[in-house]
């Protein structure tokens, strides 16, 4: 069957396929009467179905809009007449139409040859325009691209063959890739956007195999997609496409099977949309929102941190000035100061969880204890209108998860719950034991066994079935434009799955939402784990240690701690002095060094030199926080400040264990 026959026989089906696009489309003839349209046009412009009539004059649409105030104030007849005059010029045009509800619709019109009508596309660009206000430079660039696209479409339309004119003009006016491929996987039709993506013209593509354009890295997935569509399934996939001499494209591609009246497979439609700029913009917005969230968290944490400092300074002041304190009172003051300092350390680490990118590590975690601690931070973030309730079961087995990831996931779920309750309400966080049975319908992708369930329930607006089915899709959001990235739940989903767990949503419109997470339990409790790690003997081994620290207070504390443990300690104020000592004394068992120090040799440089020149000498690095630093060191060689005596002892003995067995 020839190309012309395929296009003629299936032109009506092609228009039906256009209903899959996110853009609205209308076609008016030379007499300004409606010739063709898709459903999206009526949805975007909120037009009644009564206007969906072949041959309906364009004037009827203008008058309907004028009467409902779409064109502002003025005489309705004059407003309609003015637009009819413009339409009769059959001039190409692109403009933004701001609707009364604030949404922005991009209207793009392209004339058919010889003024025989025109094709108009309607695109909801509300979110895009909001992003462009923040990225003014990109607005200018994108405007120029749209102008060039319109000009390219106009020139292409003038050169199209008459037998393909009608369908091709519509396809080229749509800012998306459109192609038709036969059952042998050979191209039979492509639009202008297809040429732009791959840098090849129609003569080079028509009749060739679609697999000729597939890169090696995409070939396996592409075969799976084509096999599925050949079986009659609709398929939607995202790819990264390389382009010679240009940057790669992030694209979304839909494959839609095409059957004849006898349900025989004839071929399939290929619809693609460029997601590159959208994804880049989303990444920038996510980073911006992350920093905004960090700012909100910092305000709440400052209050807690000042309270902790009050406890520490107050008790130390008692120790310094009150000469009548007995031993018990002194111990109580010291204990209170230690607890407050430990709490401050936890607060700092929690802040860093939200501000750094690092490889996170799973540990045996008491989820109830984590929720109890994290709820203080949550309550400050959620605000006064949200009442946080905890229902935490006792004596639950621990789970093997990354604590930072779990806290981030809990924060995402809590913020989503808050947004669904604009007038306030209850947010209930619950932990309980969960036994996965053989015949269970829930979490059916997980093996049977014992799990811990963490659920977050709100009294908000709830979700529809469609929203639940798409809730874990990246970038899918029901929030107003600019207020949500659509990544929160997809990030939670990825974390839970990587942890060997499951996630489910139970919700109805108007009845709130419950999100349940389950994680497989482990045998060792966090306390048992800690005790096992700290059971290493702290015997006075008299190993020679070189302590490198520029801060006097930290140096004195660590020196005193090491000497109490039985180590022989030598001191250096920075990396330069330490290297001089190493050159004259090659017998240090271990070098304990800060990372950020004045001088020409940093802690990391010292670490590298010792590993190369003195491999028998162990090195342990101390740091308050540095994302770059932590990414270059293993946990074995890293000690985070602040630290307690037992943590220092464990790190030292773990490094020296083999040497001093």
Helices and strands as residue ranges (DSSP letters): H 3-9, H 11-17, G 18-20, E 24-29, E 34-37, H 39-45, G 49-51, H 58-67, H 76-87, E 93-98, E 104-111, G 113-115, E 117-124, H 126-134, H 136-159, G 162-164, H 165-173, E 177-182, E 187-190, H 192-198, H 202-205, G 210-213, H 216-230, E 235-243, E 246-259, E 265-274, H 276-321, H 327-355, E 363-365, H 367-382, E 386-392, E 399-401, H 403-419, E 425-436, E 449-458, H 465-470, H 488-498, E 502-507, E 513-520, H 526-534, E 544-548, H 552-565, E 568-572, H 575-584, E 590-594, H 603-613, E 618-623, H 627-632, G 635-637, E 638-640, H 645-656
